[in-house]
Amino acid sequence: MSSVVGSDYPLTPKQKELIELAESLGPAFAQRAERYDREASFPHENYADLKKAGLLGLCVPEKFSGRGADLKTYALVSATLGKYCGATALTFNMHACSMLWPGVLADDLEMTPAQREEHERHRAVHFGRVVRDGAIYAQPFSEGSAAAAGMAPFGTTATKADGGWRINGKKIFASLSGAADYYGVLCTEAKPQLSMRDTLYIAVPKDAQGLTIVGDWDPLGMRGTVSRTLVFKEVFVPDAGQMMPRGVYHQAARRWPHMFTTLAPTYMGIAIAAYDFTVRYLRGEAPGMPPVKRRMYPTKQIAVAEMWVKLEQTRALFLRMLDDARVAPPKEARLRAYAAQYTTMEDANPICALAIRTCGGQSMLKSLPLERLYRDSRCGALMLPWTAELCLDRIGREALYEPGESDD
């Protein structure tokens, strides 16, 4: 398939190496994708390949023996995986960001010397599990409230106990349910008045007493993510389970907004896959299909042109957003992050729809990838913390109001 960055885009040697590594895994991921989708089963074989390739440590800093990828490098690798298997890329996001947030993002945040010392000790534990043992981390957000959108405290709470925390609550749409070794749970320190400033980020082991996984999983798309419901009842986690010190997640959410754009690469990859398949199909080069050319028809040519225009518009904004990513970005970069998230999530599905219309009736068959790409791409705009609607709301509000302004 074509590169996620197109041609002649400047990449560092590390980025080139990691993208090529992801590309080498892609064909096997694509071959398995139909089965994971049909069974709504987790891509365990793909994760075994990621582990063997050393990509589970993609975002673990080099000083902890990881690959040391920053947000941009992660996003390019994730988009590459998304071309081949959307469910693998989307769940890999949860794992990789569980390393990215305590890693390079946390390095940019303000901490007291005591907090920094504590964080170094704790993150060394988490990074070691991944690099040494091949542990997989999940990152359950949603609770069915405004918390995952950053508008209210998380209803899942953590009460301080001797030597650790006791967690109570529930997380819905928890990707990697039953597959992760640790669940990085965002919860609120239990106080008389819950506050977003008291958000905690704590890794719960899969075998922790009081943790249960409930509910069925039979969705429209992204079926291989296996996103069931986690229930926590008096789950004890030692202090070393913290992935950020108390209060630091709240700072990160305010000062590192691009941390919430990490779902977009998956959908960028899906859009590229839909375009690439359409071109191969019309040229008579689609794998497993008769070598019949359909490229000579003007209607097909116009449709491909429409797909290309939309794809390049999306890719340009996506790449600019990655170039902007940093702590405390200026207002325009923050607005552009919302715009890139919105555009990527909203354009992926129309590109897949155009692919289906252009390739015709064959594209509805499950033996071809387009119907799966179409269903998977429809899910992106609904995903917290930055749904399409929330992105538009924030662009409009933040464009018109400076911090602290009101009409009172």
Backbone hydrogen bonds, N-H to C=O, Kabsch-Sander energy under -0.5 kcal/mol:
donor,donor_aa,acceptor,acceptor_aa,energy
6,G,3,S,-1.0
16,K,12,T,-2.5
17,E,13,P,-2.4
18,L,14,K,-2.5
19,I,15,Q,-2.5
20,E,16,K,-2.4
21,L,17,E,-1.9
22,A,18,L,-2.3
23,E,19,I,-2.7
24,S,20,E,-1.8
25,L,21,L,-0.9
25,L,22,A,-0.7
26,G,22,A,-1.1
29,F,25,L,-1.7
30,A,26,G,-2.8
31,Q,27,P,-1.9
32,R,28,A,-1.5
33,A,29,F,-1.3
34,E,30,A,-0.6
35,R,32,R,-0.6
36,Y,32,R,-1.9
37,D,33,A,-2.2
38,R,34,E,-2.6
39,E,35,R,-2.7
40,A,36,Y,-1.1
41,S,36,Y,-1.6
44,H,42,F,-2.2
47,Y,43,P,-1.8
48,A,44,H,-2.0
49,D,45,E,-1.8
50,L,46,N,-2.4
51,K,47,Y,-2.4
52,K,48,A,-2.3
53,A,49,D,-2.1
54,G,51,K,-1.3
55,L,50,L,-2.4
56,L,50,L,-0.8
57,G,54,G,-0.6
58,L,55,L,-1.7
60,V,57,G,-1.2
64,F,61,P,-1.7
65,S,62,E,-2.4
66,G,61,P,-1.9
67,R,57,G,-2.8
68,G,57,G,-0.6
68,G,60,V,-2.5
69,A,58,L,-2.7
74,Y,70,D,-2.8
75,A,71,L,-2.6
76,L,72,K,-2.1
77,V,73,T,-2.1
78,S,74,Y,-3.0
79,A,75,A,-2.5
80,T,76,L,-1.5
81,L,77,V,-2.2
82,G,78,S,-2.3
83,K,79,A,-1.0
83,K,80,T,-0.7
84,Y,81,L,-1.5
85,C,81,L,-2.2
89,A,85,C,-2.2
90,L,86,G,-2.7
91,T,87,A,-2.1
92,F,88,T,-2.5
93,N,89,A,-1.6
94,M,90,L,-1.0
95,H,91,T,-1.7
96,A,92,F,-3.4
97,C,93,N,-2.6
98,S,94,M,-1.0
99,M,95,H,-0.7
99,M,96,A,-1.1
100,L,96,A,-2.4
101,W,97,C,-2.5
103,G,99,M,-1.0
105,L,100,L,-1.9
106,A,101,W,-1.3
107,D,103,G,-1.6
108,D,104,V,-0.6
108,D,105,L,-1.3
109,L,106,A,-1.4
116,R,112,T,-2.9
117,E,113,P,-2.3
118,E,114,A,-2.3
119,H,115,Q,-2.9
120,E,116,R,-2.4
121,R,117,E,-1.8
122,H,118,E,-2.5
123,R,119,H,-3.0
124,A,120,E,-1.4
125,V,121,R,-0.9
125,V,122,H,-0.6
126,H,122,H,-1.6
127,F,123,R,-3.1
128,G,124,A,-1.9
129,R,125,V,-1.8
130,V,126,H,-1.5
131,V,127,F,-2.8
132,R,128,G,-2.5
133,D,128,G,-0.8
133,D,129,R,-1.0
134,G,130,V,-1.2
135,A,129,R,-2.0
138,A,182,Y,-2.7
150,G,147,A,-2.2
151,M,146,A,-2.2
157,T,168,N,-2.7
158,A,188,T,-2.2
159,T,166,R,-2.7
161,A,164,G,-2.7
163,G,161,A,-0.5
164,G,161,A,-1.8
165,W,237,V,-2.5
166,R,159,T,-2.4
167,I,165,W,-0.5
167,I,235,V,-2.8
168,N,157,T,-2.3
169,G,232,F,-2.4
171,K,230,L,-2.4
172,I,142,S,-2.1
174,A,228,R,-2.8
175,S,173,F,-1.2
176,L,225,T,-2.7
177,S,174,A,-0.9
177,S,226,V,-1.7
179,A,176,L,-2.3
180,A,176,L,-2.3
181,D,136,I,-2.6
182,Y,136,I,-1.8
183,Y,204,V,-2.5
184,G,138,A,-2.6
184,G,182,Y,-0.6
185,V,183,Y,-1.3
185,V,202,I,-3.1
186,L,140,P,-0.9
187,C,185,V,-0.6
187,C,200,L,-2.4
188,T,156,T,-2.7
189,E,198,D,-2.4
190,A,158,A,-2.6
191,K,189,E,-0.6
194,L,192,P,-0.5
198,D,195,S,-1.5
199,T,196,M,-1.5
200,L,187,C,-3.8
202,I,185,V,-2.4
203,A,241,G,-2.9
204,V,183,Y,-2.6
204,V,202,I,-0.6
206,K,181,D,-2.4
208,A,205,P,-1.8
211,L,208,A,-1.8
212,T,210,G,-0.5
212,T,231,V,-2.3
214,V,229,T,-2.6
225,T,222,M,-1.4
226,V,223,R,-1.1
228,R,174,A,-0.8
228,R,226,V,-1.1
229,T,214,V,-2.1
230,L,171,K,-2.8
231,V,212,T,-2.8
232,F,169,G,-2.9
233,K,210,G,-1.6
233,K,231,V,-0.5
235,V,167,I,-2.4
236,F,234,E,-0.6
237,V,165,W,-2.6
239,D,163,G,-1.9
241,G,238,P,-2.3
242,Q,239,D,-2.0
243,M,201,Y,-3.6
244,M,201,Y,-0.9
247,G,199,T,-1.0
248,V,245,P,-2.0
249,Y,245,P,-0.6
251,Q,247,G,-1.2
252,A,248,V,-2.5
253,A,249,Y,-2.7
254,R,250,H,-1.2
255,R,251,Q,-2.6
256,W,252,A,-2.7
259,M,256,W,-2.1
260,F,257,P,-2.1
261,T,258,H,-1.8
264,A,261,T,-1.3
266,T,263,L,-0.9
267,Y,263,L,-0.9
267,Y,264,A,-0.5
268,M,264,A,-2.0
269,G,265,P,-2.4
270,I,266,T,-1.8
271,A,267,Y,-2.1
272,I,268,M,-2.0
273,A,269,G,-2.3
274,A,270,I,-2.2
275,Y,271,A,-2.0
276,D,272,I,-2.9
277,F,273,A,-2.4
278,T,274,A,-1.9
279,V,275,Y,-2.2
280,R,276,D,-2.3
281,Y,277,F,-3.0
282,L,278,T,-2.5
283,R,279,V,-1.6
284,G,281,Y,-1.3
285,E,280,R,-3.5
286,A,280,R,-0.7
289,M,286,A,-1.9
292,V,290,P,-2.7
293,K,291,P,-0.6
294,R,282,L,-2.9
295,R,282,L,-1.2
297,Y,294,R,-1.0
300,K,297,Y,-0.6
301,Q,297,Y,-2.0
302,I,298,P,-2.5
303,A,299,T,-1.9
304,V,300,K,-2.3
305,A,301,Q,-2.1
306,E,302,I,-2.4
307,M,303,A,-2.3
308,W,304,V,-2.6
309,V,305,A,-2.4
310,K,306,E,-2.1
311,L,307,M,-2.7
312,E,308,W,-2.8
313,Q,309,V,-2.2
314,T,310,K,-2.1
315,R,311,L,-2.8
316,A,312,E,-2.4
317,L,313,Q,-1.7
318,F,314,T,-2.5
319,L,315,R,-2.7
320,R,316,A,-2.0
321,M,317,L,-2.3
322,L,318,F,-1.7
323,D,319,L,-1.9
324,D,320,R,-1.6
325,A,321,M,-1.0
328,A,255,R,-3.7
334,R,330,P,-2.0
335,L,331,K,-2.6
336,R,332,E,-2.2
337,A,333,A,-1.9
338,Y,334,R,-1.9
339,A,335,L,-2.4
340,A,336,R,-2.8
341,Q,337,A,-2.4
342,Y,338,Y,-2.7
343,T,339,A,-2.8
344,T,340,A,-2.6
345,M,341,Q,-2.2
346,E,342,Y,-2.6
347,D,343,T,-2.5
348,A,344,T,-1.6
349,N,345,M,-0.6
351,I,347,D,-2.0
352,C,348,A,-2.0
353,A,349,N,-2.7
354,L,350,P,-2.5
355,A,351,I,-1.9
356,I,352,C,-2.2
357,R,353,A,-2.5
358,T,354,L,-2.5
359,C,355,A,-2.5
360,G,356,I,-1.5
362,Q,359,C,-0.5
363,S,360,G,-1.8
364,M,361,G,-1.7
365,L,362,Q,-1.8
368,L,365,L,-1.6
371,E,363,S,-0.6
373,L,369,P,-2.6
374,Y,370,L,-2.6
375,R,371,E,-1.9
376,D,372,R,-3.0
377,S,373,L,-2.4
378,R,374,Y,-1.2
379,C,375,R,-0.6
379,C,376,D,-1.1
380,G,377,S,-0.7
382,L,379,C,-1.3
383,M,380,G,-1.7
387,T,385,P,-0.6
388,A,381,A,-2.4
391,C,387,T,-2.2
392,L,388,A,-2.0
393,D,389,E,-2.3
394,R,390,L,-2.4
395,I,391,C,-2.4
396,G,392,L,-2.5
397,R,393,D,-2.3
398,E,394,R,-2.8
399,A,395,I,-2.0
400,L,396,G,-1.2
401,Y,397,R,-1.9
405,E,402,E,-2.4
